[in-house]
Amino acid sequence: MNSYYQRLIPIVAYARTNNLDTSSSFSGSINEQFESINCWAKFNKCKVVAEYADKCVSGFHKQPPALSTLVHDFNYGLLDASYIVVCGFNRITGCMEVYEWFQSETIYLGVSLISLSESCSYSPNLANQEMTSLNTFLATTDKK
């Protein structure tokens, strides 16, 4: 195998839409979100090893099915990646109960969340800065 591909960093992609009409959505359709994540991955020498999508699932849903499956798969060793990549934190932070659960799970698993819209220049080597960015995002959102 080519040594370039052996060095790719494995990542997991997660996408979510609220409804079928994504024409006014900042994040776009499921396919558009995955295209953006794959483009970012290629640029940052990463490889998407799995994709999870919650189509037509409100951000306030208490248990987004695909997000729950993603965490389950990490917990049972079915995924070998250190990063979960989303187009925007709002794909996960709509419901604070879900976000707090997700955050505790990712901390336990040692997995970092990367958001493309909140930090386009992010590279996988800067995971701690991403969590700081997420906490800043949440703090400003809570005040609104």
C-alpha positions as CSV (number, residue, x, y, z in Angstrom):
1,M,0.0,0.0,0.0
2,N,1.2,3.5,-0.8
3,S,2.8,5.1,2.4
4,Y,0.8,8.3,1.9
5,Y,-2.5,6.4,2.5
6,Q,-1.0,4.6,5.6
7,R,-0.5,8.0,7.2
8,L,-4.0,9.3,6.8
9,I,-5.8,10.1,10.0
10,P,-9.1,8.2,10.4
11,I,-12.1,10.3,11.2
12,V,-15.9,9.7,11.5
13,A,-18.3,12.1,9.8
14,Y,-21.7,13.0,11.3
15,A,-24.4,14.9,9.5
16,R,-28.0,16.0,10.5
17,T,-30.8,17.8,8.8
18,N,-34.0,19.1,10.5
19,N,-36.3,18.5,7.5
20,L,-36.4,17.5,3.9
21,D,-36.2,21.1,2.6
22,T,-32.5,22.1,3.3
23,S,-32.5,25.0,0.8
24,S,-32.3,27.6,3.6
25,S,-30.0,25.5,5.9
26,F,-26.5,26.8,6.6
27,S,-25.2,23.2,6.8
28,G,-27.0,22.0,3.7
29,S,-28.3,18.5,2.9
30,I,-26.8,15.3,4.3
31,N,-24.9,14.8,1.0
32,E,-23.6,18.4,1.0
33,Q,-22.4,18.0,4.6
34,F,-20.6,14.7,3.8
35,E,-19.1,16.3,0.7
36,S,-17.7,19.2,2.8
37,I,-16.3,16.9,5.4
38,N,-14.7,14.6,2.8
39,C,-13.2,17.7,1.1
40,W,-11.8,18.9,4.4
41,A,-10.5,15.4,5.2
42,K,-8.6,15.1,1.9
43,F,-7.0,18.6,2.4
44,N,-6.0,17.6,6.0
45,K,-4.7,14.2,5.2
46,C,-7.6,12.4,6.9
47,K,-9.8,9.5,5.8
48,V,-13.5,9.2,6.6
49,V,-13.8,5.7,7.9
50,A,-17.6,5.9,8.7
51,E,-20.5,8.2,8.0
52,Y,-23.5,8.6,10.3
53,A,-26.6,10.7,9.3
54,D,-29.8,11.8,11.1
55,K,-32.1,12.9,8.3
56,C,-35.1,14.9,9.3
57,V,-34.3,14.8,13.0
58,S,-34.8,18.0,15.0
59,G,-31.8,19.4,16.9
60,F,-34.0,19.2,20.0
61,H,-34.5,15.4,19.6
62,K,-33.5,13.7,22.9
63,Q,-31.9,10.7,21.2
64,P,-30.8,11.3,17.6
65,P,-30.7,7.7,16.3
66,A,-27.5,7.9,14.2
67,L,-25.6,9.9,16.8
68,S,-26.6,7.3,19.4
69,T,-25.4,4.5,17.0
70,L,-22.1,6.4,16.4
71,V,-21.4,6.6,20.2
72,H,-22.5,2.9,20.6
73,D,-20.1,1.9,17.8
74,F,-17.2,3.7,19.5
75,N,-18.1,2.2,22.8
76,Y,-18.0,-1.3,21.4
77,G,-14.7,-0.8,19.5
78,L,-16.3,-0.9,16.1
79,L,-14.7,2.4,15.1
80,D,-11.0,3.2,15.2
81,A,-10.8,7.0,14.9
82,S,-9.8,9.9,17.2
83,Y,-12.0,12.5,15.7
84,I,-15.7,13.1,14.8
85,V,-16.2,15.8,12.2
86,V,-19.4,17.8,11.7
87,C,-20.2,20.8,9.5
88,G,-21.3,22.8,12.5
89,F,-21.6,22.4,16.3
90,N,-25.3,23.1,15.9
91,R,-25.6,19.6,14.4
92,I,-25.1,18.3,18.0
93,T,-25.8,21.3,20.4
94,G,-29.5,21.8,19.7
95,C,-30.5,20.0,22.8
96,M,-28.2,20.6,25.8
97,E,-29.1,17.2,27.3
98,V,-27.9,15.5,24.1
99,Y,-24.8,17.7,24.0
100,E,-23.8,17.0,27.6
101,W,-24.3,13.3,27.0
102,F,-22.3,13.4,23.8
103,Q,-19.5,15.4,25.4
104,S,-19.2,13.0,28.4
105,E,-19.1,10.1,26.0
106,T,-16.4,11.6,23.8
107,I,-14.3,12.6,26.8
108,Y,-14.6,9.0,28.1
109,L,-13.7,7.6,24.7
110,G,-10.8,10.1,24.1
111,V,-12.5,11.3,20.9
112,S,-12.4,14.9,19.8
113,L,-15.1,16.8,18.0
114,I,-14.2,19.0,15.0
115,S,-16.6,21.5,13.5
116,L,-15.8,22.9,10.0
117,S,-17.9,26.0,10.2
118,E,-16.5,27.2,13.6
119,S,-12.9,26.6,12.6
120,C,-12.2,26.1,8.9
121,S,-8.4,26.3,9.5
122,Y,-8.5,23.5,12.0
123,S,-6.2,20.5,11.7
124,P,-6.4,17.3,13.8
125,N,-3.3,18.3,15.7
126,L,-5.1,21.2,17.5
127,A,-7.9,19.2,19.3
128,N,-7.7,21.2,22.5
129,Q,-8.2,24.5,20.7
130,E,-11.4,23.0,19.1
131,M,-12.9,22.2,22.5
132,T,-12.1,25.8,23.7
133,S,-13.9,27.0,20.5
134,L,-16.9,24.8,21.2
135,N,-17.2,26.0,24.8
136,T,-17.0,29.6,23.7
137,F,-19.7,29.0,21.1
138,L,-21.9,27.4,23.7
139,A,-21.3,30.3,26.2
140,T,-22.4,32.8,23.6
141,T,-25.4,30.8,22.6
142,D,-26.6,30.4,26.2
143,K,-26.7,34.2,26.6
144,K,-29.1,34.7,23.6
